[in-house]
């Protein structure tokens, strides 16, 4: 058995086991992928201060995110088509997150539905909402999230239009898929994946198919989705969603201080500093680079979270030191899922937790609540 020591080990294994078109879908950015790379690379420039002769007993990474107790300041990010990385992927990831004590966020564009995940978990998970032109459908999604007892609604604001991802075009990844000969040939080399998908009934977007009039299969879904992402989304819509949801609201996709101030004014409970994993505006600032200015501007008024480029527990610690209440991992858990299913997601969480715990101790802290900028080497981290 492969010895897994870090997230990169899981990535390599996932690349071997997941069909190229679906692996590339998750592991890609828009255009040149410059922002996608910067998200990870700029974490590496931040250096830590090692401290010695400090009592390292009694360590704890436990904290809260929007008032929810978590075993470490990490949540699983919403990732579309997670169920195509591994059969029943959203269910498996939600189970692993629940057992580990961190939130799982289900995407609107998931393969397993809200009802599927609710039936296979025992604690509240979070739901990510894309706002569609069909506001009645969006409202029904909110009502379904309430019925599933979701603990928070994560509203994504940076996908009014789709960024171009070259790999998806070259692989023929569309709705429904129109794979190239090379993609089909690659698919034939993934018997483990094929066997898993053959054993599940969940192979289309479960939150949409059967819930929209006239959308009953992947073919009819294609035309509907092409028309539905709403370029007119605005802050008035955020107010409408907050009113209909009535619970904890997290706004995802904030990169600019002015937008962060508008997020505060909206009455949201938290915002996520995010550039959609580098999948939308190529050339945008990295998430860790944008974080300090947003924390400085609004951190005393709203809970600030972040995602983008988090591949280790050290990354989580650095983001926490720069003011993030918590981090979201997307690709890191997707690699684990593609590599080993639920056990792989658990392994990803274990790797990140161990790295977080040990690094925190080496920096002279025993409680995650004690972590601040003083653990970072001056001059190596972005400032407001």
N, C-alpha and C positions, 0 to 999 in steps of 0.2 A: 504494500500500500504506500502511496505517495505520502511523505511526511510534509504536512502543511505548517509552515512557520510564519507566513505573512500573506497579505492580500494578493501580492503578485503571484504566489504559488497557485492561488485559487483562480486567478485570471488565466494563467497558462493552461490549467486543467479545463476551464470552461471553454477556452478557444478550441481545444481538442474535441470537446463533447457536444457543443452547440452548433447547429448549422450556421454557416458563415453569414447568411442574410440576417439572422436574428442576433448573432453575436455582434456583427457590425452595427446593427441598429442601436444597440445599447452602448457600444464602445466607440462612439464617433461624435464629432462636433460638426458645426456648419463651416462651409467654405474652406479656408485654409487650416481650420482647427487650431488657430492660434490661441484663442481664449480657452478652449478645451485644455490645451497643454499648460497654459499659464495658471489655471486653477490649481494644478498640482505642483508645478515648478516653483511658484512663489511661496508655497509652504516651506520648501526646502531651504530657502534663503534665511528663514527665521531661525536664530540660534538660541539655545537654552543655557541657563546658568546652572551649573552643577554645584550643589551644596553637599557638605560632608559633616560627619559627627552630629547628625540630627536623628532623633528618635523616630524610626520609621514604622513603629508598631501602630496597630489600630487604624489602618488606612481605610478610607471609604470614598468611592466615586459616586455615591448616591446623591441625587438632587431632585429638582422638579423642573418640568417644562409645562408652561401654562397651568401650573398648579397640580399637575399629574406627577406622582412619585415615579422616578425612573432609576434604574440601577446604575446608569451612567448617562451623561448628557448627550445622548444619541437617539435619533429616531430613524426608522427606515423611510426613505423618501418615496413619493409616488413615482412609479415607473410604468409607462404604458407597455402593454403587451408582455408583462412579466410572465404570464402563463405560456408564452412561446419560448421562453428560455428553458423551461422545464414543465412538464405536464402538471397542471393544477398549481402553478408557481405561486400565485398570490395566497392561496390557502396555506401552502407550506411555509412561506415567508412569514405570514401572520402568526402561525403557530410558534415558529422559532422565536419571533420577537416577544410574544406573550410569555413564553417560558423564561426568556432572558430578562424580562422586566423593562422592555423599552417599547415605545409606540411603533405601530405599523401604519403606514398611510396608503390606502387603496386609491389607485388612479381611476378617474372617470373612464379612461381607455384601457381598462383591465380586461383580461380574458375571463377570469372568475368574477361573478357579480357580487354586489353588496350582500345579497342574500346568501350566496355561497359561502362567503367569508364569515358572515355572522353565524351561520349554522355550524361552522367548524372551529369556532373560537369561543372562549367563555368570558372574555373581558372586552371592554370597548376598544375598538380601533378607530383610526382617524380616516376621514374621506376627503380626497382632493377633487375639487369641482372645476371643470372647464365650463365657461359660460357660452351657451349656444344661442344662435339667433332665435331658435324656438324656446322662448322663455317659459312656456308651459312645461316643456320637457325638463328644463333646468329646475323648475319648481318641484316637479315630480321626483327628480333626483334628490333634492333636498329632503323631501318628505320620506323617501326611501332610506336616506341616511339616518333620519330621526328614528324610523321604525327599526333599523338595524342597531340602534343605540350607539351610534358613533360618538366618540368623546370630543371631537373637534372637527371643524370644517376648514380645510386648507384651500383657499381660493387662489388659483394661479392667474396672475395678471399679465404675464409676458408671452402669451401664446395666442394673441389675437390673429396673427398670421404666422405661417410656418417658415422657419429658416430652412435653407436648402442644405441637405446633407448628401454630399456626392456619393458616398458609399451606398446609400439606400437606392439612389437612381441606378447605379451600376449593377446592383444586385437584383433589381426588379422588385423591390419591396414596396408594395402599394396595398390598397384595400379594394378587392382581394389581391393577394400576391400574384405577380406576373414574373416569376423567376427566370433568370437567364439559364442557358444550358450549363454554364459553369456552376451556377448556384444549385441546380438540380443534381449535377454530378457530385457536388460537395455533400448535398443532403443524403445521397446514397451511402456515404461513408459514416453516417451517424446512426447506427442501428439501435443504440441504447435510447436515443432521443425519439426515434420513430416508434419504438415499442412503447415508450411511455405515453406518447400522444395517441397511439392506437387504443390505449386503455382508458382514456378519459373522454367524456362527452363535451368537455369545455375547450372549444377550439375557435371561438369567435368572441366578439366584444360583448360580454355578458350583461353589461349595464345598459346596452343600447338595443341589441337585437331582441325583438319581441316586446320592447317597451316603447317603440315608436311606430305609429301607423305606417304600414307599407314597408317597414324594414324587418324582414324575416330571415335574411341570410346575408352572406358576405357580399354578394353582388349588389343587392339593393342598398347595403350599408355604404358602399363606395360613393354613390351619388349624394347620399344624405350628408356624409361627413364633409365632402368637398364644399358644401354650401353652408355648413353650420358654425364653424369657428367665427366668432363675431368681431370684426375689426372696429366696431363702434363701442366696444366695452369702455366704460368710464366710471368715475367715482360715484356717480349717481346709482349705477348698477351695484356697486359695493354696498351702498346704503340699503338698497332693495334686498340684496342677499342677506345682509346682517339681520334685517327685520324678519324675513321669512325663516331664517335658520334659528335664531334665538339662543344659540349656544356659543361656545368658544370659537372665535374666528381668527384664523391665521392667514396673513396675506403673503403670498410667495411671488418672488420676482423683483424685489426692490433692490436697486443698485445705486440710486441717486438720493442725495440728502433731501432734495425738495419732495420727491415721492415719499420718502420716509416720513416727512412732516405731514403729508396728506394721509398717510396710513394712520398716524396718530389721531388726526382729526376725524377719521372715519369711525373711531371707536373700537377698532380691532384689538384683540388681546395680545397679538404678537405679529411680527413681520419676519420674513426670511430673506436675508441678503442672498440673492441668487441670480445667476445669469443663465439658468436652465442647463447647467452643466456644459456651457459653451456650445449649445445646440441651436441658439437663436442668432443673436448679434455677434458675429465674429469680429474681433477687435475691441470688444467691450472689456472693461477692467475685470481682473480676477475678483472672485468673491472675497477672498481674504484681504485683498488690497482695498476693496470698497468698505469693508467692515468697520475699521476704526472711526472714520468720519461719521458714519451713520450712528454708531454707538455714542459718539461724542455729542451728536445733535439731538438724539431722541431717546437714548438709552435709559434715561431717568423717567420716561413717560410711557414706554411700551417695552415689552420683552423682545429682545433681538435674538434671532436665530440665524444660522447660515448654512448653506450647502455649496458644493462645488469643489472637487479636488480632494475630498477627505478620503485618504487611503490608509490611515493608521491612527493608533491611539495618540501618537505624538501630534498629529494634525488636530485632533480634537482638543488636546491640551492647549495648543497654541491659539486656537480660535477662542477657547474659553478665556485665556489670558488677555485676549484683545477685546473681551466684552460680550462674546456670544453666550447666551444662556444654554444653548444646545446646538448640536450639529445634526444634519441629515446625511445619511449615506445612501447612495443610489447604486452606482456601479460596484462598489465594494460588496454589497450583499448580492447583487445580481451575479457577480462572478461566482460567489459561493453557491448560489442556487443552480446555476448552469453546471457547475462542477460536480456537486454532490446532493442536490435537492435540499430538503430541510436540514439535513446534517451539515451541508455546506454553509447555509445561512448561519446556523449556530456557530460553526467554526469561524466564520468571519467576525461575528460578534465577540467570540472568545479571544481572537487575536487582537482586536481593537481594545478590548477591555484590559487585557494583560499589558499591552504597550502603554495604555493610559495610566494604569495603576503603577507600574514600575517607573515610568518617566516622572510622574508626579512625585514619587518618593525621592528619586535622584535629584529633583529640584528643591528638595527640602520641605515638601508639603505632604500632609497625611489626609487632608480633606479637600475634595474638589471645590468646596465653598471658599477655601483659602487662596485659590489660584487667582492671580492678577498679573499685570504687566511686569512685576518685579521678578518673575521667573525667567524673563526673556533678556537676552544680551542687548543692551542699548545699541542703537544704530543698525540693528539687523531686521527690525520689524516695521511695517507701514504705520504711519501715524495720521491723525486727523488733519 
